[in-house]
Amino acid sequence: MLGWFRKLLPREDRFFDLFEQHSRTVVDGAEALEQLLQGKDIDRWCQKIIDLEDKADHITAEVLLSVRRSFITPFDRGDIKDLIQSMDDAIDMMHKTVKTVKRFEKKEFDPLMQEMGGIIVITAKLVAEAIPLLSKIGAHSVRLNAIAEEVMRAEGRADDLHEQGLKDLFKRHGRSDPMAYLIGSEIYGELEKVVDRFEDVANEISGIVIENV
């Protein structure tokens, strides 16, 4: 009777399927953001990110529903919730960047913004690499910890680019065009926050490794 009952409940591997779907969606969002920052086909890439953010929201909702319905989960329910929500926060921040770009009709982006876009892709791909490894944490703990460290190094580089970008903006626009400075600084800040959200994901992964190895 118990065996029949458990078959009706979400399987453990369903969580990993959903995590992987979400991580691939976030990578697609990061790559779209990188293309957006090249200043070509801006409307196309903005809409792409909007659509992907909506897709990611639906996957997140499915994960949270599965947590409530599952008899057995692969690791702590709170960790599952925190991990998927931290991943979702990353693409939410990409969407926020899109809103700023559209609001101010921004058409050109600084080289340092473009470099930050590249870092966002790198961190998204690192997270996407880490997610499948969580299905066998013990066997992959070394690589998972290494990925977390790589994300943190990337976040440090993004911080440096953010600071340099603000300095460059002030030199070019601080006195002559305050609005250009404010818009540029807002975009720099949002890009930096995208990378921060990936650092949050890396920290969640590190915590799961610590608790389960």
Backbone as JSON Lines, residues from 0, in Angstrom:
{"i":0,"aa":"M","n":[0.82,-1.2,0.0],"ca":[0.0,0.0,0.0],"c":[0.86,1.26,0.0]}
{"i":1,"aa":"L","n":[1.91,1.27,0.85],"ca":[2.79,2.42,0.92],"c":[3.51,2.63,-0.42]}
{"i":2,"aa":"G","n":[3.95,1.51,-1.04],"ca":[4.63,1.62,-2.33],"c":[3.75,2.27,-3.38]}
{"i":3,"aa":"W","n":[2.49,1.88,-3.43],"ca":[1.54,2.47,-4.38],"c":[1.34,3.96,-4.11]}
{"i":4,"aa":"F","n":[1.26,4.32,-2.81],"ca":[1.07,5.71,-2.43],"c":[2.26,6.57,-2.87]}
{"i":5,"aa":"R","n":[3.47,6.05,-2.67],"ca":[4.67,6.83,-3.0],"c":[4.82,7.04,-4.5]}
{"i":6,"aa":"K","n":[4.28,6.1,-5.3],"ca":[4.34,6.27,-6.75],"c":[3.54,7.48,-7.21]}
{"i":7,"aa":"L","n":[2.55,7.87,-6.43],"ca":[1.72,9.01,-6.79],"c":[2.39,10.34,-6.45]}
{"i":8,"aa":"L","n":[3.45,10.28,-5.66],"ca":[4.13,11.5,-5.22],"c":[5.28,11.83,-6.15]}
{"i":9,"aa":"P","n":[5.66,13.11,-6.23],"ca":[6.79,13.5,-7.08],"c":[8.06,12.73,-6.71]}
{"i":10,"aa":"R","n":[8.79,12.29,-7.73],"ca":[10.03,11.55,-7.49],"c":[11.13,12.52,-7.1]}
{"i":11,"aa":"E","n":[12.17,11.99,-6.41],"ca":[13.31,12.82,-6.05],"c":[13.98,13.4,-7.29]}
{"i":12,"aa":"D","n":[14.11,12.57,-8.35],"ca":[14.82,13.05,-9.53],"c":[14.06,14.16,-10.24]}
{"i":13,"aa":"R","n":[12.78,14.31,-9.94],"ca":[12.0,15.4,-10.53],"c":[12.57,16.75,-10.12]}
{"i":14,"aa":"F","n":[13.06,16.86,-8.91],"ca":[13.67,18.11,-8.48],"c":[14.87,18.46,-9.34]}
{"i":15,"aa":"F","n":[15.71,17.48,-9.61],"ca":[16.92,17.75,-10.4],"c":[16.55,18.1,-11.84]}
{"i":16,"aa":"D","n":[15.51,17.46,-12.38],"ca":[15.03,17.82,-13.71],"c":[14.62,19.29,-13.75]}
{"i":17,"aa":"L","n":[13.87,19.7,-12.73],"ca":[13.4,21.09,-12.69],"c":[14.53,22.07,-12.46]}
{"i":18,"aa":"F","n":[15.47,21.72,-11.56],"ca":[16.64,22.57,-11.35],"c":[17.42,22.76,-12.65]}
{"i":19,"aa":"E","n":[17.62,21.67,-13.39],"ca":[18.36,21.76,-14.64],"c":[17.62,22.6,-15.67]}
{"i":20,"aa":"Q","n":[16.29,22.43,-15.76],"ca":[15.51,23.27,-16.66],"c":[15.68,24.74,-16.32]}
{"i":21,"aa":"H","n":[15.62,25.03,-15.03],"ca":[15.75,26.43,-14.6],"c":[17.15,26.96,-14.91]}
{"i":22,"aa":"S","n":[18.17,26.16,-14.63],"ca":[19.54,26.64,-14.87],"c":[19.79,26.89,-16.36]}
{"i":23,"aa":"R","n":[19.22,26.04,-17.23],"ca":[19.36,26.27,-18.67],"c":[18.63,27.54,-19.09]}
{"i":24,"aa":"T","n":[17.49,27.78,-18.47],"ca":[16.73,29.01,-18.76],"c":[17.53,30.24,-18.35]}
{"i":25,"aa":"V","n":[18.19,30.15,-17.2],"ca":[19.0,31.27,-16.72],"c":[20.21,31.51,-17.63]}
{"i":26,"aa":"V","n":[20.83,30.44,-18.1],"ca":[21.94,30.59,-19.05],"c":[21.46,31.29,-20.32]}
{"i":27,"aa":"D","n":[20.31,30.87,-20.83],"ca":[19.75,31.52,-22.02],"c":[19.49,33.0,-21.75]}
{"i":28,"aa":"G","n":[19.01,33.31,-20.55],"ca":[18.79,34.7,-20.19],"c":[20.09,35.49,-20.14]}
{"i":29,"aa":"A","n":[21.12,34.89,-19.57],"ca":[22.43,35.55,-19.48],"c":[23.0,35.81,-20.88]}
{"i":30,"aa":"E","n":[22.86,34.83,-21.76],"ca":[23.37,35.0,-23.13],"c":[22.58,36.07,-23.88]}
{"i":31,"aa":"A","n":[21.27,36.13,-23.63],"ca":[20.46,37.19,-24.24],"c":[20.87,38.56,-23.72]}
{"i":32,"aa":"L","n":[21.17,38.64,-22.42],"ca":[21.61,39.91,-21.84],"c":[22.95,40.33,-22.44]}
{"i":33,"aa":"E","n":[23.84,39.38,-22.61],"ca":[25.13,39.69,-23.23],"c":[24.92,40.26,-24.64]}
{"i":34,"aa":"Q","n":[24.0,39.67,-25.4],"ca":[23.71,40.16,-26.74],"c":[23.07,41.55,-26.68]}
{"i":35,"aa":"L","n":[22.18,41.75,-25.75],"ca":[21.53,43.05,-25.57],"c":[22.56,44.15,-25.38]}
{"i":36,"aa":"L","n":[23.58,43.86,-24.57],"ca":[24.6,44.85,-24.25],"c":[25.51,45.19,-25.42]}
{"i":37,"aa":"Q","n":[25.39,44.42,-26.53],"ca":[26.12,44.77,-27.75],"c":[25.44,45.92,-28.5]}
{"i":38,"aa":"G","n":[24.19,46.23,-28.11],"ca":[23.5,47.36,-28.7],"c":[22.84,47.09,-30.04]}
{"i":39,"aa":"K","n":[22.62,45.82,-30.37],"ca":[21.96,45.46,-31.63],"c":[20.71,44.63,-31.32]}
{"i":40,"aa":"D","n":[19.66,44.85,-32.12],"ca":[18.4,44.11,-31.92],"c":[17.94,44.18,-30.46]}
{"i":41,"aa":"I","n":[17.99,45.37,-29.9],"ca":[17.71,45.53,-28.47],"c":[16.32,45.05,-28.1]}
{"i":42,"aa":"D","n":[15.32,45.41,-28.9],"ca":[13.95,45.0,-28.59],"c":[13.82,43.47,-28.59]}
{"i":43,"aa":"R","n":[14.47,42.84,-29.52],"ca":[14.43,41.37,-29.61],"c":[14.98,40.73,-28.36]}
{"i":44,"aa":"W","n":[16.15,41.2,-27.9],"ca":[16.8,40.58,-26.74],"c":[16.08,40.93,-25.45]}
{"i":45,"aa":"C","n":[15.5,42.13,-25.4],"ca":[14.69,42.48,-24.23],"c":[13.51,41.53,-24.1]}
{"i":46,"aa":"Q","n":[12.81,41.3,-25.2],"ca":[11.65,40.41,-25.16],"c":[12.06,38.99,-24.83]}
{"i":47,"aa":"K","n":[13.21,38.57,-25.33],"ca":[13.73,37.22,-25.03],"c":[13.91,37.05,-23.53]}
{"i":48,"aa":"I","n":[14.5,38.03,-22.88],"ca":[14.73,37.95,-21.43],"c":[13.41,37.97,-20.68]}
{"i":49,"aa":"I","n":[12.47,38.79,-21.13],"ca":[11.15,38.84,-20.48],"c":[10.48,37.47,-20.56]}
{"i":50,"aa":"D","n":[10.54,36.84,-21.73],"ca":[9.92,35.52,-21.91],"c":[10.61,34.46,-21.05]}
{"i":51,"aa":"L","n":[11.93,34.52,-20.98],"ca":[12.68,33.54,-20.19],"c":[12.43,33.72,-18.7]}
{"i":52,"aa":"E","n":[12.31,34.97,-18.27],"ca":[12.01,35.21,-16.85],"c":[10.65,34.63,-16.48]}
{"i":53,"aa":"D","n":[9.69,34.76,-17.38],"ca":[8.37,34.17,-17.14],"c":[8.46,32.64,-17.08]}
{"i":54,"aa":"K","n":[9.23,32.06,-17.99],"ca":[9.42,30.6,-17.97],"c":[10.07,30.16,-16.67]}
{"i":55,"aa":"A","n":[11.08,30.89,-16.23],"ca":[11.78,30.55,-14.98],"c":[10.83,30.64,-13.79]}
{"i":56,"aa":"D","n":[9.95,31.63,-13.78],"ca":[8.97,31.75,-12.7],"c":[8.08,30.51,-12.62]}
{"i":57,"aa":"H","n":[7.65,30.01,-13.76],"ca":[6.79,28.83,-13.77],"c":[7.53,27.59,-13.24]}
{"i":58,"aa":"I","n":[8.81,27.47,-13.6],"ca":[9.6,26.34,-13.1],"c":[9.77,26.46,-11.59]}
{"i":59,"aa":"T","n":[10.06,27.67,-11.11],"ca":[10.2,27.9,-9.67],"c":[8.92,27.51,-8.94]}
{"i":60,"aa":"A","n":[7.79,27.92,-9.48],"ca":[6.51,27.58,-8.84],"c":[6.3,26.07,-8.8]}
{"i":61,"aa":"E","n":[6.74,25.38,-9.85],"ca":[6.59,23.93,-9.88],"c":[7.49,23.26,-8.84]}
{"i":62,"aa":"V","n":[8.69,23.79,-8.66],"ca":[9.58,23.25,-7.63],"c":[8.96,23.43,-6.24]}
{"i":63,"aa":"L","n":[8.46,24.61,-5.97],"ca":[7.88,24.88,-4.65],"c":[6.64,24.02,-4.4]}
{"i":64,"aa":"L","n":[5.86,23.79,-5.45],"ca":[4.7,22.91,-5.32],"c":[5.15,21.48,-5.04]}
{"i":65,"aa":"S","n":[6.2,21.03,-5.73],"ca":[6.72,19.68,-5.53],"c":[7.27,19.49,-4.12]}
{"i":66,"aa":"V","n":[7.87,20.54,-3.56],"ca":[8.37,20.47,-2.18],"c":[7.22,20.18,-1.22]}
{"i":67,"aa":"R","n":[6.12,20.87,-1.44],"ca":[4.97,20.68,-0.55],"c":[4.34,19.29,-0.71]}
{"i":68,"aa":"R","n":[4.4,18.74,-1.91],"ca":[3.72,17.48,-2.18],"c":[4.59,16.24,-1.96]}
{"i":69,"aa":"S","n":[5.9,16.43,-1.9],"ca":[6.81,15.29,-1.9],"c":[6.88,14.6,-0.53]}
{"i":70,"aa":"F","n":[6.88,13.28,-0.59],"ca":[7.07,12.47,0.62],"c":[8.54,12.46,1.01]}
{"i":71,"aa":"I","n":[9.41,12.38,0.0],"ca":[10.86,12.36,0.21],"c":[11.48,13.41,-0.7]}
{"i":72,"aa":"T","n":[12.43,14.18,-0.18],"ca":[13.17,15.14,-0.99],"c":[14.66,14.78,-0.96]}
{"i":73,"aa":"P","n":[15.4,15.15,-2.01],"ca":[16.82,14.76,-2.09],"c":[17.69,15.39,-1.02]}
{"i":74,"aa":"F","n":[17.33,16.58,-0.58],"ca":[17.99,17.21,0.58],"c":[16.98,18.12,1.25]}
{"i":75,"aa":"D","n":[17.42,18.83,2.25],"ca":[16.52,19.61,3.11],"c":[15.56,20.49,2.29]}
{"i":76,"aa":"R","n":[14.28,20.48,2.69],"ca":[13.27,21.24,1.96],"c":[13.6,22.74,1.92]}
{"i":77,"aa":"G","n":[14.1,23.25,3.03],"ca":[14.48,24.66,3.06],"c":[15.59,24.97,2.08]}
{"i":78,"aa":"D","n":[16.56,24.05,1.95],"ca":[17.65,24.24,1.0],"c":[17.14,24.22,-0.44]}
{"i":79,"aa":"I","n":[16.18,23.34,-0.73],"ca":[15.59,23.3,-2.07],"c":[14.92,24.63,-2.39]}
{"i":80,"aa":"K","n":[14.13,25.12,-1.45],"ca":[13.43,26.4,-1.65],"c":[14.43,27.53,-1.83]}
{"i":81,"aa":"D","n":[15.45,27.6,-0.99],"ca":[16.42,28.69,-1.06],"c":[17.23,28.62,-2.35]}
{"i":82,"aa":"L","n":[17.57,27.41,-2.78],"ca":[18.37,27.27,-4.0],"c":[17.59,27.74,-5.22]}
{"i":83,"aa":"I","n":[16.36,27.27,-5.39],"ca":[15.6,27.66,-6.58],"c":[15.25,29.14,-6.55]}
{"i":84,"aa":"Q","n":[14.99,29.68,-5.37],"ca":[14.65,31.1,-5.31],"c":[15.87,31.98,-5.56]}
{"i":85,"aa":"S","n":[17.05,31.53,-5.14],"ca":[18.26,32.32,-5.43],"c":[18.57,32.28,-6.93]}
{"i":86,"aa":"M","n":[18.33,31.14,-7.58],"ca":[18.49,31.06,-9.03],"c":[17.5,31.98,-9.73]}
{"i":87,"aa":"D","n":[16.27,31.98,-9.23],"ca":[15.24,32.81,-9.85],"c":[15.53,34.29,-9.65]}
{"i":88,"aa":"D","n":[16.14,34.64,-8.53],"ca":[16.51,36.03,-8.28],"c":[17.47,36.56,-9.35]}
{"i":89,"aa":"A","n":[18.34,35.66,-9.86],"ca":[19.31,36.09,-10.87],"c":[18.62,36.53,-12.15]}
{"i":90,"aa":"I","n":[17.67,35.73,-12.62],"ca":[16.99,36.12,-13.87],"c":[16.0,37.24,-13.62]}
{"i":91,"aa":"D","n":[15.47,37.34,-12.4],"ca":[14.62,38.49,-12.06],"c":[15.42,39.78,-12.18]}
{"i":92,"aa":"M","n":[16.68,39.75,-11.75],"ca":[17.51,40.95,-11.84],"c":[17.85,41.27,-13.3]}
{"i":93,"aa":"M","n":[18.02,40.24,-14.13],"ca":[18.2,40.49,-15.57],"c":[16.98,41.21,-16.12]}
{"i":94,"aa":"H","n":[15.8,40.76,-15.7],"ca":[14.55,41.39,-16.14],"c":[14.5,42.84,-15.68]}
{"i":95,"aa":"K","n":[14.95,43.1,-14.47],"ca":[14.97,44.48,-13.96],"c":[15.89,45.35,-14.82]}
{"i":96,"aa":"T","n":[17.01,44.78,-15.25],"ca":[17.92,45.51,-16.13],"c":[17.23,45.86,-17.44]}
{"i":97,"aa":"V","n":[16.48,44.91,-17.99],"ca":[15.72,45.14,-19.21],"c":[14.73,46.3,-19.02]}
{"i":98,"aa":"K","n":[14.06,46.33,-17.88],"ca":[13.1,47.4,-17.62],"c":[13.78,48.76,-17.64]}
{"i":99,"aa":"T","n":[14.99,48.84,-17.08],"ca":[15.74,50.1,-17.08],"c":[16.13,50.5,-18.5]}
{"i":100,"aa":"V","n":[16.61,49.52,-19.27],"ca":[17.0,49.79,-20.66],"c":[15.81,50.31,-21.45]}
{"i":101,"aa":"K","n":[14.65,49.68,-21.28],"ca":[13.47,50.09,-22.02],"c":[12.93,51.43,-21.53]}
{"i":102,"aa":"R","n":[12.95,51.63,-20.23],"ca":[12.42,52.88,-19.66],"c":[13.16,54.09,-20.2]}
{"i":103,"aa":"F","n":[14.48,54.0,-20.28],"ca":[15.29,55.13,-20.7],"c":[15.71,55.04,-22.17]}
{"i":104,"aa":"E","n":[15.16,54.04,-22.87],"ca":[15.44,53.86,-24.3],"c":[16.95,53.85,-24.59]}
{"i":105,"aa":"K","n":[17.64,53.1,-23.77],"ca":[19.1,53.01,-23.9],"c":[19.46,52.2,-25.14]}
{"i":106,"aa":"K","n":[20.36,52.74,-25.96],"ca":[20.71,52.09,-27.22],"c":[22.18,51.69,-27.31]}
{"i":107,"aa":"E","n":[23.01,52.32,-26.48],"ca":[24.45,52.04,-26.51],"c":[24.92,51.72,-25.1]}
{"i":108,"aa":"F","n":[25.92,50.84,-25.03],"ca":[26.39,50.36,-23.73],"c":[27.91,50.4,-23.69]}
{"i":109,"aa":"D","n":[28.43,50.8,-22.53],"ca":[29.88,50.94,-22.36],"c":[30.57,49.59,-22.49]}
{"i":110,"aa":"P","n":[31.83,49.6,-22.95],"ca":[32.59,48.34,-23.02],"c":[32.67,47.6,-21.69]}
{"i":111,"aa":"L","n":[32.74,48.33,-20.58],"ca":[32.8,47.66,-19.28],"c":[31.46,47.0,-18.94]}
{"i":112,"aa":"M","n":[30.35,47.59,-19.38],"ca":[29.05,46.92,-19.23],"c":[29.05,45.61,-20.02]}
{"i":113,"aa":"Q","n":[29.58,45.67,-21.23],"ca":[29.64,44.48,-22.08],"c":[30.52,43.4,-21.44]}
{"i":114,"aa":"E","n":[31.61,43.84,-20.82],"ca":[32.46,42.87,-20.13],"c":[31.73,42.25,-18.94]}
{"i":115,"aa":"M","n":[30.94,43.04,-18.25],"ca":[30.14,42.49,-17.15],"c":[29.11,41.49,-17.68]}
{"i":116,"aa":"G","n":[28.58,41.76,-18.87],"ca":[27.68,40.8,-19.5],"c":[28.35,39.47,-19.73]}
{"i":117,"aa":"G","n":[29.63,39.5,-20.13],"ca":[30.38,38.26,-20.31],"c":[30.57,37.51,-19.01]}
{"i":118,"aa":"I","n":[30.81,38.24,-17.93],"ca":[30.96,37.61,-16.62],"c":[29.64,36.97,-16.18]}
{"i":119,"aa":"I","n":[28.54,37.62,-16.47],"ca":[27.23,37.05,-16.13],"c":[27.03,35.71,-16.83]}
{"i":120,"aa":"V","n":[27.42,35.63,-18.09],"ca":[27.32,34.35,-18.82],"c":[28.19,33.29,-18.16]}
{"i":121,"aa":"I","n":[29.41,33.67,-17.8],"ca":[30.32,32.71,-17.16],"c":[29.73,32.17,-15.87]}
{"i":122,"aa":"T","n":[29.2,33.06,-15.02],"ca":[28.65,32.6,-13.74],"c":[27.4,31.76,-13.95]}
{"i":123,"aa":"A","n":[26.58,32.12,-14.93],"ca":[25.38,31.32,-15.22],"c":[25.76,29.91,-15.65]}
{"i":124,"aa":"K","n":[26.78,29.81,-16.48],"ca":[27.2,28.49,-16.96],"c":[27.84,27.67,-15.84]}
{"i":125,"aa":"L","n":[28.53,28.33,-14.93],"ca":[29.09,27.61,-13.78],"c":[27.97,27.02,-12.93]}
{"i":126,"aa":"V","n":[26.93,27.81,-12.69],"ca":[25.78,27.3,-11.93],"c":[25.12,26.14,-12.66]}
{"i":127,"aa":"A","n":[24.97,26.27,-13.98],"ca":[24.35,25.2,-14.76],"c":[25.19,23.92,-14.72]}
{"i":128,"aa":"E","n":[26.5,24.07,-14.62],"ca":[27.37,22.89,-14.46],"c":[27.18,22.25,-13.09]}
{"i":129,"aa":"A","n":[27.01,23.09,-12.07],"ca":[26.93,22.59,-10.7],"c":[25.63,21.84,-10.43]}
{"i":130,"aa":"I","n":[24.53,22.3,-10.99],"ca":[23.21,21.76,-10.63],"c":[23.11,20.25,-10.8]}
{"i":131,"aa":"P","n":[23.5,19.66,-11.94],"ca":[23.39,18.2,-12.07],"c":[24.27,17.44,-11.08]}
{"i":132,"aa":"L","n":[25.36,18.07,-10.65],"ca":[26.28,17.4,-9.73],"c":[25.66,17.22,-8.35]}
{"i":133,"aa":"L","n":[24.65,18.0,-8.05],"ca":[24.0,17.89,-6.74],"c":[23.26,16.57,-6.56]}
{"i":134,"aa":"S","n":[22.99,15.86,-7.65],"ca":[22.3,14.57,-7.53],"c":[23.2,13.52,-6.87]}
{"i":135,"aa":"K","n":[24.53,13.73,-6.92],"ca":[25.48,12.85,-6.25],"c":[26.52,13.72,-5.57]}
{"i":136,"aa":"I","n":[26.09,14.35,-4.49],"ca":[26.92,15.38,-3.86],"c":[28.26,14.83,-3.4]}
{"i":137,"aa":"G","n":[28.25,13.67,-2.76],"ca":[29.5,13.12,-2.23],"c":[30.54,12.9,-3.3]}
{"i":138,"aa":"A","n":[30.1,12.4,-4.45],"ca":[31.05,12.11,-5.54],"c":[31.57,13.38,-6.2]}
{"i":139,"aa":"H","n":[30.82,14.47,-6.06],"ca":[31.18,15.69,-6.8],"c":[31.47,16.87,-5.87]}
{"i":140,"aa":"S","n":[31.69,16.61,-4.6],"ca":[31.85,17.72,-3.65],"c":[33.05,18.61,-3.98]}
{"i":141,"aa":"V","n":[34.14,18.02,-4.45],"ca":[35.34,18.82,-4.76],"c":[35.04,19.78,-5.89]}
{"i":142,"aa":"R","n":[34.41,19.27,-6.95],"ca":[34.09,20.15,-8.08],"c":[33.05,21.19,-7.7]}
{"i":143,"aa":"L","n":[32.08,20.81,-6.91],"ca":[31.06,21.77,-6.48],"c":[31.68,22.92,-5.69]}
{"i":144,"aa":"N","n":[32.6,22.59,-4.81],"ca":[33.28,23.65,-4.05],"c":[34.14,24.52,-4.96]}
{"i":145,"aa":"A","n":[34.77,23.88,-5.96],"ca":[35.6,24.64,-6.9],"c":[34.74,25.6,-7.73]}
{"i":146,"aa":"I","n":[33.57,25.14,-8.14],"ca":[32.66,26.0,-8.89],"c":[32.24,27.2,-8.05]}
{"i":147,"aa":"A","n":[31.91,26.96,-6.8],"ca":[31.53,28.06,-5.91],"c":[32.65,29.1,-5.81]}
{"i":148,"aa":"E","n":[33.89,28.63,-5.72],"ca":[35.03,29.55,-5.65],"c":[35.19,30.33,-6.95]}
{"i":149,"aa":"E","n":[34.97,29.67,-8.09],"ca":[35.07,30.36,-9.38],"c":[34.02,31.45,-9.5]}
{"i":150,"aa":"V","n":[32.82,31.16,-9.04],"ca":[31.76,32.17,-9.08],"c":[32.14,33.37,-8.21]}
{"i":151,"aa":"M","n":[32.72,33.1,-7.05],"ca":[33.1,34.19,-6.16],"c":[34.22,35.04,-6.75]}
{"i":152,"aa":"R","n":[35.14,34.41,-7.45],"ca":[36.19,35.18,-8.12],"c":[35.59,36.05,-9.23]}
{"i":153,"aa":"A","n":[34.64,35.49,-9.96],"ca":[33.97,36.26,-11.02],"c":[33.22,37.44,-10.42]}
{"i":154,"aa":"E","n":[32.6,37.22,-9.26],"ca":[31.87,38.31,-8.6],"c":[32.84,39.43,-8.2]}
{"i":155,"aa":"G","n":[34.04,39.06,-7.76],"ca":[35.04,40.07,-7.42],"c":[35.44,40.88,-8.63]}
{"i":156,"aa":"R","n":[35.59,40.22,-9.78],"ca":[35.92,40.93,-11.01],"c":[34.78,41.86,-11.42]}
{"i":157,"aa":"A","n":[33.54,41.41,-11.26],"ca":[32.4,42.26,-11.58],"c":[32.36,43.49,-10.69]}
{"i":158,"aa":"D","n":[32.71,43.34,-9.41],"ca":[32.78,44.49,-8.5],"c":[33.79,45.52,-9.01]}
{"i":159,"aa":"D","n":[34.94,45.02,-9.46],"ca":[35.98,45.92,-9.98],"c":[35.49,46.67,-11.22]}
{"i":160,"aa":"L","n":[34.81,45.96,-12.12],"ca":[34.29,46.59,-13.33],"c":[33.21,47.61,-12.99]}
{"i":161,"aa":"H","n":[32.4,47.29,-12.01],"ca":[31.36,48.22,-11.55],"c":[31.99,49.52,-11.06]}
{"i":162,"aa":"E","n":[33.01,49.41,-10.23],"ca":[33.66,50.61,-9.7],"c":[34.33,51.41,-10.81]}
{"i":163,"aa":"Q","n":[35.03,50.72,-11.71],"ca":[35.71,51.41,-12.8],"c":[34.7,52.06,-13.73]}
{"i":164,"aa":"G","n":[33.59,51.36,-13.97],"ca":[32.56,51.91,-14.83],"c":[31.96,53.2,-14.28]}
{"i":165,"aa":"L","n":[31.71,53.23,-12.98],"ca":[31.18,54.44,-12.36],"c":[32.16,55.6,-12.47]}
{"i":166,"aa":"K","n":[33.44,55.31,-12.28],"ca":[34.45,56.36,-12.41],"c":[34.49,56.92,-13.83]}
{"i":167,"aa":"D","n":[34.45,56.01,-14.81],"ca":[34.48,56.44,-16.21],"c":[33.24,57.27,-16.55]}
{"i":168,"aa":"L","n":[32.09,56.82,-16.05],"ca":[30.85,57.57,-16.29],"c":[30.94,58.97,-15.73]}
{"i":169,"aa":"F","n":[31.48,59.09,-14.52],"ca":[31.56,60.41,-13.89],"c":[32.5,61.33,-14.67]}
{"i":170,"aa":"K","n":[33.59,60.77,-15.15],"ca":[34.53,61.58,-15.92],"c":[33.88,62.11,-17.19]}
{"i":171,"aa":"R","n":[33.05,61.27,-17.83],"ca":[32.43,61.64,-19.1],"c":[31.16,62.47,-18.94]}
{"i":172,"aa":"H","n":[30.37,62.18,-17.89],"ca":[29.04,62.78,-17.81],"c":[28.73,63.45,-16.48]}
{"i":173,"aa":"G","n":[29.59,63.28,-15.49],"ca":[29.25,63.74,-14.15],"c":[28.82,65.19,-14.07]}
{"i":174,"aa":"R","n":[29.5,66.06,-14.8],"ca":[29.18,67.49,-14.76],"c":[28.38,67.95,-15.97]}
{"i":175,"aa":"S","n":[28.64,67.32,-17.12],"ca":[28.01,67.79,-18.35],"c":[26.63,67.21,-18.6]}
{"i":176,"aa":"D","n":[26.4,65.97,-18.14],"ca":[25.13,65.29,-18.44],"c":[24.76,64.37,-17.27]}
{"i":177,"aa":"P","n":[24.25,64.97,-16.17],"ca":[23.95,64.16,-14.98],"c":[22.97,63.02,-15.24]}
{"i":178,"aa":"M","n":[22.0,63.23,-16.16],"ca":[21.03,62.17,-16.44],"c":[21.72,60.95,-17.07]}
{"i":179,"aa":"A","n":[22.66,61.18,-17.98],"ca":[23.4,60.08,-18.58],"c":[24.19,59.33,-17.52]}
{"i":180,"aa":"Y","n":[24.74,60.09,-16.57],"ca":[25.47,59.44,-15.47],"c":[24.54,58.59,-14.63]}
{"i":181,"aa":"L","n":[23.36,59.13,-14.29],"ca":[22.43,58.39,-13.44],"c":[21.92,57.12,-14.12]}
{"i":182,"aa":"I","n":[21.6,57.21,-15.41],"ca":[21.11,56.04,-16.13],"c":[22.21,54.98,-16.23]}
{"i":183,"aa":"G","n":[23.41,55.43,-16.59],"ca":[24.52,54.48,-16.71],"c":[24.85,53.82,-15.38]}
{"i":184,"aa":"S","n":[24.83,54.62,-14.3],"ca":[25.16,54.05,-12.99],"c":[24.1,53.04,-12.55]}
{"i":185,"aa":"E","n":[22.84,53.29,-12.93],"ca":[21.79,52.34,-12.58],"c":[21.99,51.01,-13.3]}
{"i":186,"aa":"I","n":[22.35,51.08,-14.57],"ca":[22.59,49.85,-15.33],"c":[23.8,49.11,-14.78]}
{"i":187,"aa":"Y","n":[24.88,49.83,-14.49],"ca":[26.04,49.18,-13.87],"c":[25.65,48.49,-12.57]}
{"i":188,"aa":"G","n":[24.86,49.19,-11.76],"ca":[24.46,48.61,-10.48],"c":[23.64,47.34,-10.65]}
{"i":189,"aa":"E","n":[22.74,47.35,-11.63],"ca":[21.9,46.17,-11.84],"c":[22.7,44.99,-12.39]}
{"i":190,"aa":"L","n":[23.65,45.26,-13.27],"ca":[24.5,44.18,-13.77],"c":[25.32,43.58,-12.63]}
{"i":191,"aa":"E","n":[25.82,44.45,-11.77],"ca":[26.6,43.95,-10.63],"c":[25.73,43.1,-9.71]}
{"i":192,"aa":"K","n":[24.46,43.47,-9.56],"ca":[23.55,42.71,-8.72],"c":[23.2,41.35,-9.34]}
{"i":193,"aa":"V","n":[23.19,41.27,-10.67],"ca":[22.96,39.96,-11.3],"c":[24.06,38.99,-10.87]}
{"i":194,"aa":"V","n":[25.31,39.46,-10.92],"ca":[26.42,38.61,-10.51],"c":[26.34,38.3,-9.02]}
{"i":195,"aa":"D","n":[25.92,39.26,-8.23],"ca":[25.72,39.02,-6.79],"c":[24.72,37.88,-6.56]}
{"i":196,"aa":"R","n":[23.67,37.85,-7.37],"ca":[22.66,36.79,-7.21],"c":[23.26,35.42,-7.54]}
{"i":197,"aa":"F","n":[24.17,35.38,-8.5],"ca":[24.84,34.11,-8.79],"c":[25.78,33.72,-7.65]}
{"i":198,"aa":"E","n":[26.37,34.7,-7.0],"ca":[27.16,34.4,-5.82],"c":[26.27,33.81,-4.72]}
{"i":199,"aa":"D","n":[25.05,34.33,-4.6],"ca":[24.1,33.76,-3.64],"c":[23.82,32.3,-3.95]}
{"i":200,"aa":"V","n":[23.65,31.99,-5.24],"ca":[23.43,30.59,-5.65],"c":[24.63,29.74,-5.24]}
{"i":201,"aa":"A","n":[25.83,30.25,-5.5],"ca":[27.05,29.51,-5.15],"c":[27.11,29.26,-3.65]}
{"i":202,"aa":"N","n":[26.71,30.25,-2.86],"ca":[26.7,30.08,-1.4],"c":[25.68,29.03,-0.98]}
{"i":203,"aa":"E","n":[24.52,29.01,-1.63],"ca":[23.53,27.98,-1.33],"c":[24.09,26.59,-1.65]}
{"i":204,"aa":"I","n":[24.75,26.46,-2.78],"ca":[25.33,25.19,-3.17],"c":[26.39,24.74,-2.16]}
{"i":205,"aa":"S","n":[27.24,25.69,-1.75],"ca":[28.25,25.35,-0.74],"c":[27.63,24.87,0.55]}
{"i":206,"aa":"G","n":[26.55,25.52,0.95],"ca":[25.86,25.1,2.18],"c":[25.28,23.71,2.06]}
{"i":207,"aa":"I","n":[24.71,23.39,0.9],"ca":[24.15,22.05,0.68],"c":[25.26,21.01,0.74]}
{"i":208,"aa":"V","n":[26.4,21.32,0.14],"ca":[27.54,20.39,0.18],"c":[27.96,20.14,1.63]}
{"i":209,"aa":"I","n":[28.11,21.21,2.39],"ca":[28.53,21.09,3.79],"c":[27.57,20.2,4.58]}
{"i":210,"aa":"E","n":[26.28,20.39,4.36],"ca":[25.28,19.66,5.13],"c":[25.13,18.2,4.73]}
{"i":211,"aa":"N","n":[25.58,17.86,3.5],"ca":[25.29,16.53,2.99],"c":[26.52,15.68,2.69]}
{"i":212,"aa":"V","n":[27.69,16.16,3.04],"ca":[28.92,15.36,2.81],"c":[29.54,15.01,4.14]}
